[in-house]
């Protein structure tokens, strides 16, 4: 999961910067770059939600408050 998060974050940063630069050069490529940027954002949110659900499940299994 760590490598996937790093890759998606790098795509988000590069996509944001490249999209802004491409707005001045070629608008069609800029739109494509922003679409890829949006998909990377969606991907990182999904990865973080799945990771949080796994962490929550693990916490529920290791809950010793009721003994």
PyMOL commands that set and color helices and strands:
alter all, ss='L'
color gray80, all
select helices_A, chain A and resi 2-25+27-61
alter helices_A, ss='H'
color red, helices_A
deselect
rebuild
show_as cartoon
